[in-house]
Amino acid sequence: MGFGHVMGYYHDQPVLLIKASIGNRSLGWDILPPGSERFEHDGRIYAGYKDSPASWEKDTQPEPINWYAGKTYDRFVAETKKVLNEFDALFPQYKEQGYEIAGFAWWQGHKDGNAAHASRYEQNLVHLIKTLRKEFDAPQAPFVLATIGFGGWEMAGPHKTVADAQLAVSGERGKYPEFAGNVKTVEIRDFWRDVEDSPRSQGYHYNRNAETYMLVGEALGRGMVQLQEKE
């Protein structure tokens, strides 16, 4: 909602948001993009795209399960393309003008808060950005993302590794020159609200604090505006 309000205020044209993914999913497993390769961590082999299960002991034969690396990625890309392919029927009031993929917004990372997936988060995120742009034929579409914020500035361990990885891909950091001016990470740890200020003790859902979600959405929106003004 926060993101949509900022986009609607900034753009004169109609803005359509397609919410494509769901929670409780890992970039290192469920959302792993095509082309991602297996890797070894602490004596285990971790799945590459389309591998199953998520990991197995080194020098053993994996026993597949009813899931595979990248299954959620495949599903949300397919569902998004279905919406776009049926655009004229779903949005007949706009069929004469069509649509433009104006950008991507990303906020995810709790499920990658383990040592193995956190160690690959930056690599996977870079690959995700490039792959989504290719999937939707939008090579320069702005990509804005937010850090995770669990525990605010007291965050530690693998989750901090994930947050650091999210910051590292931001274009102004200079680590990925091709992302300069078209990828931006917004820091949201200031928006963490403790349990006593929230409806419920549920850290992985930001204690269900509506203020946190609204502030994150608005920050993502402002970040997207900054990128679109550079186009």
Sequence and secondary structure as in RCSB ss.txt:
>XXXX:A:sequence
MGFGHVMGYYHDQPVLLIKASIGNRSLGWDILPPGSERFEHDGRIYAGYKDSPASWEKDTQPEPINWYAGKTYDR
FVAETKKVLNEFDALFPQYKEQGYEIAGFAWWQGHKDGNAAHASRYEQNLVHLIKTLRKEFDAPQAPFVLATIGF
GGWEMAGPHKTVADAQLAVSGERGKYPEFAGNVKTVEIRDFWRDVEDSPRSQGYHYNRNAETYMLVGEALGRGMV
QLQEKE
>XXXX:A:secstr
 HHHHHHHHH SS         SS  TTTTT  TT   EEETTEEE  TT SSSEEETTS     S  TTHHHHH
HHHHHHHHHHTHHHH GGGTTT      EEE   GGG SHHHHHHHHHHHHHHHHHHHHHTT TT  EEEE   T
TGGG  HHHHHHHHHHHHTSGGGSSSGGGTTTEEEE  GGG   GGGSSS  GGGGGG HHHHHHHHHHHHHHHH
HHHTT 
